[in-house]
Amino acid sequence: MATNTELREMSDEQLEATAKEAAETLFRLRFQSQSERLNTPSEMKKNRRLIARIKTIQTERRIAAENASATA
């Protein structure tokens, strides 16, 4: 699990790949939770929060880029 500092150091492409991987893992966990018992139910919560952190960082970067282009 990546920390906020590690996520902020990643490039946009790396963040996108990490988000995609976390979403796929979350999908598999949801599917597994419906068909059988999960060994670690907390993994679903961890993946949801990871996706939220990544989206927050992406939004912060997008807003910063818009502000930089508006002032230039």
C-alpha positions in Angstrom: 0.0 0.0 0.0 1.4 3.3 -1.1 1.6 6.2 1.3 0.5 9.8 0.4 4.1 10.8 0.0 4.9 7.9 -2.4 1.7 8.7 -4.4 2.6 12.4 -4.7 6.1 11.5 -6.0 4.6 9.3 -8.8 4.1 10.7 -12.3 0.6 11.1 -13.8 1.1 7.9 -15.8 2.1 5.9 -12.7 -0.8 7.2 -10.7 -3.2 6.2 -13.5 -1.7 2.7 -13.6 -1.9 2.4 -9.9 -5.6 3.5 -9.8 -6.5 1.1 -12.6 -4.8 -1.8 -10.7 -6.6 -0.9 -7.5 -9.9 -0.7 -9.3 -9.4 -4.1 -10.8 -8.4 -5.5 -7.4 -11.5 -3.9 -5.9 -13.7 -5.4 -8.6 -12.3 -8.9 -7.9 -12.7 -8.5 -4.2 -16.4 -7.4 -4.6 -17.0 -10.4 -6.9 -15.3 -12.7 -4.4 -17.3 -11.3 -1.5 -20.5 -12.1 -3.2 -19.5 -15.7 -4.2 -17.5 -16.7 -1.1 -16.1 -15.5 2.1 -13.2 -13.1 2.0 -10.1 -13.8 3.9 -9.4 -10.2 4.5 -12.5 -8.0 4.2 -10.5 -4.9 5.1 -8.8 -5.1 1.7 -11.9 -3.7 0.1 -11.7 -0.6 2.4 -8.0 -0.2 1.7 -8.5 -0.3 -2.0 -11.4 2.2 -1.9 -9.3 4.6 0.1 -6.3 4.2 -2.2 -8.4 5.0 -5.2 -9.8 8.1 -3.4 -6.3 9.3 -2.5 -5.2 8.9 -6.1 -8.2 10.8 -7.5 -7.6 13.6 -4.9 -4.0 14.0 -6.0 -5.0 13.9 -9.7 -7.6 16.7 -9.0 -5.1 18.8 -7.1 -2.6 18.5 -10.0 -5.3 19.4 -12.6 -6.4 22.5 -10.6 -2.8 23.6 -10.1 -2.2 23.2 -13.9 -5.3 25.2 -14.6 -4.3 28.0 -12.2 -0.8 28.1 -13.7 -2.1 28.4 -17.2 -4.7 31.0 -16.2 -2.0 33.2 -14.6 0.4 32.8 -17.5 
